[in-house]
């Protein structure tokens, strides 16, 4: 058997923020930032017409990364997020057990036009 270099549990997503990032700071000084990220898949249906499928991902960042993301990201901005998938169980307000999968961000990169160029680029001209 040959030795393979593998990267376990890594995800890279390119998408647009579906909401303003929400930053929460705790008494111990730690911070968490949460936001939804929309990714799109384009395909042709049986009639040959172009279709789009959107998937929503919950992104979470901790510490200094959370503070930087909350400061730089805005709803609608296109971003590349790198991190790992984390499954988590929690109890909702009614006492029911819920399960969720989140992307725990370790890095991000803003992509797309700069603020000064945004007005000149129509949303439908962008690939996402």
Phi, psi and omega in degrees: 000133179273150179280129179247135172278116181235149174252116181267138174054059173238138179226142176229121182237141172243122182195190180242142177293131180268353181202164175293140177298142179251116180259130176238129177251138182259162180301330182280002179095347179286159180223152175226140177238134179231143173200163176261145181234127179262127172246149185237144175235130179252139180205167176256134179279184183299336179272000180083009181271142181289130179235160178229135176242131180248133173245143180250136182234139174269125180249135180231137174228151184238157172066219182298323178302320179299315182294319180294316180298315181297328181284322188263333186268149178218156176307133178092343181291144177270135185213149169258126179242130175243144179176211179226157177275138179226123175269137185218146177248140176213168179252127181281179185296341178266004179086009180273142175285131178235156180232143179215154173245128182236155171264116176269108187286137173244345180198157175207161179216124174287136177230171181094187185290153173287164183308319182292339182263349187302318184296334183276348183248121178282143181305321183289347178279345182273151184287348182233000000 
